[in-house]
Amino acid sequence: MKLVLDRYAYLDSPVHRWQQSYKLIGLLSLIFAFAFVQNIWLLPIMVVITSILFTLSRIPVSFLIKRLRYPSWFILAVVFFLPFISGENIILQLGSLTLKEEGCWQALLISVRFFCILTVSLVMFGTAPFLSSIKAMRSLGLPSVIVDMSLLAYRYLEELSETLTTMQRAMKLRGFQPKGFTHRNLKVFSQLTGSILIRSYDRSLRIYQAMILRGYGSQTKIKKRQLKSTLVNSDRFSLIATSIAVITGICIMILELVLPSF
């Protein structure tokens, strides 16, 4: 499992030139506005805005598909049952299964919001080095504990994945063939899961002790960059882009309140 969200951070595009602190403000405004949407009529607007952002970022479509592959299975499992259990107006009935109109619209709403929010998030973190995103979050006043945990989680999730791959390879070399859900296979998988959890706990404990020995958390006052200083150092393009994104998010929320529900 390769995370590497910032694989295409070196590209030259308008979104890449957008200062990361301002980009977080602007795109998070759009994400919150998308999450606020409950009206079907606003879905095309969300898709158009997301498509424009993704096109401007110049990130390959294949990279987006790979990052959406596993979360899509989860959301598919959630929305698959909605058309059959939610609503009253029946569209189609096949035996005991009834396809309902309200459930179909809810499944469409959840799916589109999911796609748009994850795509905008990928653009937000994929168009700048991850360390720059961490510094930007710290400069905007996010608590240091949350920022540090985000950096450590991003750093060590990939190593845990490599550890899992190594253990699986060792199991195959010892003759283990996972065919079917037999009692023996389930026992081996449970032992593998337990071993991964124990190794993860031991590793996190060693990392924490190493951080404490290097003085982590001993300072009473931590000097932080303030948003005011970021405003001074920002360029005009970042200000304009952030203003457009924030105004767009506000307009979407206003339309959600004004437009009649579907």
Stockholm file with secondary structure:
# STOCKHOLM 1.0

chainA/1-262         MKLVLDRYAYLDSPVHRWQQSYKLIGLLSLIFAFAFVQNIWLLPIMVVITSILFTLSRIPVSFLIKRLRYPSWFILAVVFFLPFISGENIILQLGSLTLKEEGCWQALLISVRFFCILTVSLVMFGTAPFLSSIKAMRSLGLPSVIVDMSLLAYRYLEELSETLTTMQRAMKLRGFQPKGFTHRNLKVFSQLTGSILIRSYDRSLRIYQAMILRGYGSQTKIKKRQLKSTLVNSDRFSLIATSIAVITGICIMILELVLPSF
#=GR chainA/1-262 SS CCCCTTTTTTCCSHHHHSCHHHHHHHHHHHHHHHHHCCCGGGHHHHHHHHHHHHHHHTCCHHHHHHHHHHHHHHHHHHHSSHHHHSCSCEEEEETTEEEEHHHHHHHHHHHHHHHHHHHHHHHHHHTSCHHHHHHHHHHTTCCHHHHHHHHHHHHHHHHHHHHHHHHHHHHHHTTCCCCSCCHHHHHHHHHHHHHHHHHHHHHHHHHHHHHHHTTTTCCSSCCCCCHHHHHHHCCHHHHHHHHHHHHHHHHHHHHHHHSCCC
#=GC SS_cons         CCCCTTTTTTCCSHHHHSCHHHHHHHHHHHHHHHHHCCCGGGHHHHHHHHHHHHHHHTCCHHHHHHHHHHHHHHHHHHHSSHHHHSCSCEEEEETTEEEEHHHHHHHHHHHHHHHHHHHHHHHHHHTSCHHHHHHHHHHTTCCHHHHHHHHHHHHHHHHHHHHHHHHHHHHHHTTCCCCSCCHHHHHHHHHHHHHHHHHHHHHHHHHHHHHHHTTTTCCSSCCCCCHHHHHHHCCHHHHHHHHHHHHHHHHHHHHHHHSCCC
//
